[in-house]
Amino acid sequence: MFKRWIELPTQKSCLIVGPRRSGKTTLLKERYPDLPYRTLDDLDDLDWARKDPKGFVTRLGRRAIIDEIQRLPLLTVAVKYAVDNEGAQFFMTGSSTLGLLDAAADSLAGRIEIQSMPTACWGEDQGEPTHAVLTDRVDPRRIREAQRTLAAAMAYGQFPEVLVQAADEEKHRVLVNYRNTYFTRDLMQLANIENLEGLMTVFQHLARSLGSHLEVSNFAREANISHPTAKKYLNALQQSQLVFKLYGYQYGPAKRYIKAAKSYFADNGIVHSLNAAVGEGPLLENFVIAEFEKRRKLNLLPVEQLYYYKSAAGNEIDLVFDLDGAVHAVEIKATRNPGPKEVRNLKQFGAGMDRPVRRYLFHLGEAYGEVEDIRLIPVAALHRGR
């Protein structure tokens, strides 16, 4: 497997959270091949940990890997004891934060590092990052090379097992298997969900409404489930790292969470697995925003949160974040030749703001450019970019 863009602590214990099949287990086994390994996906290990959590942890020794710890969050109490009293170091993984982060926060605050591991960034399988997406100019030849792989990246996403498949048919087969196991049945078990048909309808509605405001009542009506149940399903998708939210950005920090959220899939491969009819524009928007979110989680983009913006007049900006004392505004357009129409909202954004505003438009063409103070960047620049 290729080397991932994630750094792990050398001294402290670590909890790695990320979606199923993002490569967490492979990463730990490759980096620490000599450490004892136990997974709570194994029913015998899970039963042992439930009946005797302290004995389970003690038997592992002073350094070990515990996989899928979200199946028994209270095991973190036994881990805490071993860390505090025996100088132990554990590398743990969790594919859902349902109850896990609360337990870890209570038990292991200050004792462990919690790190996110999303699916691979576009180009991560080709080597280390080579440039800064927002500031560097990539050589035209490399832009063209990346452009040739963009359609497949948007269609099949960046799950590591998908990336190593040579044929599109095999990529499709892997993703369908993920849908039928990790995205549905496994999630249902973890979140105590009984209605598979309702869950799949929520998935489909999310895919059809990419880039739109998240209205729970619409999801409930589409899935023929109650409002509380719809909220539960949407929360489960977010906690399982399959979906993430963008909240509305306002100039005043206290107002940032007032506007309705938007939801995006953590990887375009999830969209493909659903066999949903999604247009090129929303698919591109999900792809670019998910790539930014992956870099945020890996701290390659050191920002606390990503936002979108919508003015009172209805003008929207796809992506907004605070970085280096400036507000960064990003628009994403499925065009090869952006013109005045595509940059109109960006030109209006930030009027009256008391901080510098940096504006970017990502497009499907191959050329960089400038329109007033707006930087035009090819989507292909995301390939191996940080």
Buried (B, 14 or more C-beta within 10 A) or exposed (E): EBEBBBEBEEEBBBBBBBBBBBBBBBBBBEBBEEBEBBBBEEEEBBEBBBEEBBEBBBEBBEBBBBBBBBBBBEBBBBBBBBBEEEEBBBBBBBBBBBBBBEBBEEBBEEBBEBBBBBBBBBBBBBEEBBBEBBEBEBEEEBBEBBBEBBEEBBBBBBBBBBBEBEEEEBBBEBBBBBBEEBBBBBBBEBBEBEBEEBBBBBBBBBBBBBBEBBBBEBBBEBBEBEEEBBBBBBEBBBBBBBBBBBBBBBBEEEEBBEBBBBBBBBBBBBBBBBEBEBEEBBBBBBBBBBBBBBBBBBBBBEBEBBBBBBEEEEEBBBBBBBEEEBBBBBBBBBBEEBEEEBBEBBBEBBEEEEEEBBBBBBBBBBEBBEBEEBBBBBBBBBBBBB
